[in-house]
Amino acid sequence: MEKSKTYMNSYLAGILIGVFMIGAYYFSGEGLGASGALKAVVVATVDGVNHDYAKDAHFFSARVQNEEQSPAKSWLVFEVLGVIAGAILSAALAGRLKMEIIKGPNITNNKRLIFALIGGLLFGIGSQLGRGCTSGMVMSGMGVLSLSGFIGLIAIFGGGYIIAYFFRKLWI
């Protein structure tokens, strides 16, 4: 017997994101986002492997001088770990926790994984060039009524629709 699909009310989810955004600004002085967590882990890893390189390299030097940059001291790391744990718990409770590759009928598993890897790498590079990830820019930017947050939202979704046009045949 198949379990019924349960989804969260999107209005409630929006309200909860807003409440968490207010809490993030109140308690930490910064908004929500994910790329800062990865940056903290990468900096700590490079510093642990080769401290001399990390203190001399331009990208790492400012971050390793300050002892506050430890991933254990970065609340963003715990935010991302909480997102991962929450996703696993939510999927398990809804009966959707399984290993699968979701794809369209006109693409192989290997091609889907390769495109996912390329997309992830491009997202990571873009988040560093843009000094943050899209979720942080849009949610945190719009949360403080920054014009860049609203422009970012339009650019992200507009760009997504344009790119989707070229990849739609993989999903149809």
N, C-alpha and C positions, 0 to 999 in steps of 0.2 A: 504494500500500500504506500503510495507516494505521499510525502508530507506536503502540506499546503505551503505555498511560498508566502513569506511574510516580508514586507518591506516597511521601512520607516517612513512616516509621513514627512514629505519634503519641507513643509512649513515648520514642523517641529525641529527638523534637522537644522534649518536655517537659523531658527531662534537659538538653538543650543550652540551653534558655531559662534553666533554673536555674543552669547554669554561667556563662552570660553575665551573669545577675543578680548573682551573687557577684562576678564580675570588675568589673561596673559599680560596685558598692558599694565594693570594695577600691580601685580606681584613681581613681574620681571622687567618692566619698562620697555618691552619689545613685543611685536606681534607674533603670530604663528607662521611657521614655514618649515621646510624639511632640509633644504640644502645646507644650512648652517650646521646641522648634526653631522652630515657626511664630512664637511670641511673639518670639524673638530676631531673626528676620528682619524682622518687622513693626516692632519698635522701631528697628532700625538703618535701615530704609527711611524711616520718619517722621523720624528724627533727621537723616538725610542730606538730605531734602527741605526740612525747616523746623526747624532746630535750636532756634530761639527758642520755637516752639510746643511742641516735645518737652520742653524743660527746664521749661516752665511748666505743662504739662498733668499732672494728678495721676497718671494711669496710666503715663505715660512718664518723668516726672521722676526717680523713684528709679532707673530703669534706665539713663538716659543720664548720670547723675552718675558712675556706675561704668564705667570704661573696659573692664572685663572683659566687658561685655555685647555686644561685637562678635560677630556670628554666626560669624566665623572663629575665635573663641575658645570657642565653645560646642560641646562634644562632641556634644550632642543634634542639632545640625544635621548633623553627619557621620554620626550614627546613622541619621537619616531618609534621607539621601542613600544610605547603604549598603543600607537596606531597599529603596529604589526600584531601585537597581542590581542587588541580589540577586534581586528579583522578576522583573526583565527577563531576567537571565541564566538563572534557573530555568525561566521560561516558554520561552525560546529552546532550552535544552537538552532540554526535554521535548516540543518541537514544538508548543507551544501559544501562541506569540507571534503574535498577530494583533489587528487592530482589529475589535471587535464590540460590540454592545449586547446583553447577556444580559437576557432579560425573559420574562415569561409570555405566553401566547397572547392574553390579553384586554387588552393594553395596547399603546399605540403607542410608537414610539421616542421621539417628543417628550415624551410624558407620562412615560415612564421616566426621561428625562434631567432633566425638571423635578422629579420626586420625588427623584431622587438629589441634585440641587442643594439642594433644601429640606432634605433630611436632613443633608447636609454642613454647611449653615449652622447648623442647630439643634445639631448635634454641636459645632461650633466655639464657639457661644455657651454651650452647656452646659459645655464644658471650661473656659471662662474663669470662669463662675459657680462651678463646682466646684473651681477652682484646679488643674486638671489633667485629663488625659484618662482614659478608663476603663482603658486598658491600663496606664498608669502607676499608677493607684490600686490596681487588682486585683493586678497582678504585683508591684509594689514593696511594696504594703501587705501582701500575703500572704507575701512574701519575708522580711519582718521580723516575721511573726506578729501583725500589727496587726489588731485586731477590725474596724476600718473596712474593711480589705481584704476580709475574709470577708463582711461585710454588703454591701459594694459588689458583690461577685460575685453574691450572691443577688439584689440589686436589679437589676443589669444584665440578667441572664438572665431573671429574672421579668418585668421590664418589656418585654424583647424578645418574650417569648411572648405577653404581653397585647396589645402593639401589633400583632404578626403576625396575631392573630385578625382585626383590622379590615382588614388589607391582603391577606389570603390570596386573595381573589377576583381580585386582579390577577395572581396567579401560577398559578392553577388553570385 
